Amino acid sequence: MPTTATAAILREVNEPLTLEEVQVADPAEGEVLVRMVGAGICHTDATGIDGTIPLPLPSVLGHEGSGVVEAVGEGVTDLAPGDHVVLTFGHCGDCKYCNKDRPAYCEMFAPLNYFGTRMDGTVTMSQGDEDVHGCFFSQSSFSTYAIALATNAIKVDKDLPLELLGPLGCGIQTGSGTVLNALNPSAGDSIAIFGMGGVGLSGVMGAKIAGCEQIIAVDINDERLALARSLGATHTFNAKEHKDLVWDIMGVAAPGVDFALDAVGTNEVIRQALEVTRSPARIATVGFQGLQHDITIDQGHLLLGRELCGVIEGDANPKDFIPALTRHYADGEFPFDKLIKTYKFSEINEAFEAAHNGSVVKPVIVFD
């Protein structure tokens, strides 16, 4: 029998989400039904609301969920009712890159995360005869109950604060994973990180875990920079206060840093991230400014041995990486909870506004 749930529904682009009753389907083969406990709010959710990412409507967003497994579908053997799980991005588990432990580059990433339906075209949520698209990132966790794939439901220890763990499924995984997996610095290396949102601050924590000697944080918000210092940044720069930011960073990191991470995505910041590095160096960009976004760089920087790459979801295999992050958290090495402010489900639109105006780094919805 379908499960009755309350979901935050997007009915029109750039309109507030509305809490409405929906029916959630029983889990099909390879799926699990999850009672949601918490759900992080991420920039990607906002791009769904404003239409930057085109979605079928009505839709239920949410892709940083955490909760308790209520039921499992046929063929699910590694999860059982009562398990605590973090929900992450959808991936097929069987394509070339899933089999290479790089599921963020799954060949089915787009249909599993953005199309709003299962692969067979059916939906997981409905209101009477109306389809509600509830497969956003194979979860749609802005709902009291959600259907997820067993492959993107990651089991975690029951002694962890489950309501706070959802952001490990995307934003925090992206920032820390880009540093630890894609850049992979060694102890003693240096790194510059641009943009102290949830992704950039998670990169700071990842750099500290890696043992980077210099961790340079750049933003235009002094409060965010102070938070970065508390999380491990050794130097901070408010970009608004430096006429030549690149030159000033080079002044403390000559002849340049070994690695750089752009978590903003603008042309100017990507160029700065490239220009503050030494030769050779590796630079990762994860900031999102739209599906089509031209940038210009000086090819001479690349010819000298610098690499500029884009990274999806921290190049992480969530099955291994999310439990690793929870162990770092339990050991006091990854205090991601310092980024979080919690909101009631009824306050979800206020939580989005707090994320938009920058007053909160990582809003998290906690379900009653």
Phi, psi and omega in degrees: 000137177301154180258132176279132183221165170253128183233151174270108190258133171266112180258330179221143178301138178065023174247154178299153173286145179242135178277120184220155177281135177226165172254127180258128184295159171294151179294131176275186180302131179080007182245164174226149172262127185239130170276117187285138177249322179210160177204123177283155175255126187237158179304328180295324175299317181297324179288339171286320180293318184273001175088000177301317170261114182289129182232150171288140181245150356288148181229157170244121180272195181103116181217021174229059187270155171218143182184196185241131178294127179259325181203155179235148178274176180302138176087355179273116184242343185260003175227151182216156176308136182099343179292142172270133185223151167253132181263133182235196184291153178283140175207150190285330181083003187220003180271183184305312186276331171299321179286347175262016181061033175232061187294344177297341179252026178308138180295340180255021186302313184298306181295331181281343186241336189237346189278342176084008178221166168294171180296336179271004177093353179279160180255161179259351180227153179203162170230098186062239180270359183268130175286136171243123186282109189237034179242027180298121186052036179054037177204306188053070190274004172276059182202150181291337172224147181213152173262131176229162171283146176299332181288339179248017173252108189259119182291136179229163181295144183283349180272002178272155179287090190303324184296342182260353192276345185308316182299345175295341183281345180214279190301312181289324175297321181296311182292309182291322181291324178300320178288308189283330184257307186281315179276316174054058179290157175262162176304134181095347178287170179240152182211144172244133183236125184253121178101107184258048166278195181300323180291309182297318179294326174294326174296321176300314180296322177296320179295324177293318177300321181290345180088023178300137182281318175245124177236105187258121182253135182233132176199182176244009183241115183296327178294319178295322180292323176295320177297320178301318178298320180293338181264355176133353178295135179267336178219143177229145180227124170273111188299334180289341186260009183233119178292325178231083185300317182300313180298319182290323176294318178300334179295334178253355184221036179295140004269027181131162180276161181282330184217157175214149179231124174260117177245025180245304174099358178281159181302314182299316184290320178299318177297318179296319179299324178288320188283342181272000182269158173274186178237124358278167180199167178230132183236131179245136175244129178231353178295138186246121179236024178124159184293332175236118187207103181281140173230160176234137178224164176273112182302334180302328177297320180289322182295340178271011173103010177272143179244130175246123184225154170262151184226135175255130172050035177068018182049039187257149163263101189304329182302326178260323190285318180297314174300326177296318178296322179293327176292318176299321179295314180297330179275002180080012183263353186216072187280062183296340180296341177292344180273347197259139163234133185266151179225150171290157179302322180294346181258021188298323179290325174296323178296320176296320179295321178296323176292321183292318183274358175082007180286341178228135179289306185223093173291140178229127176279128176249122183276143180292000000 
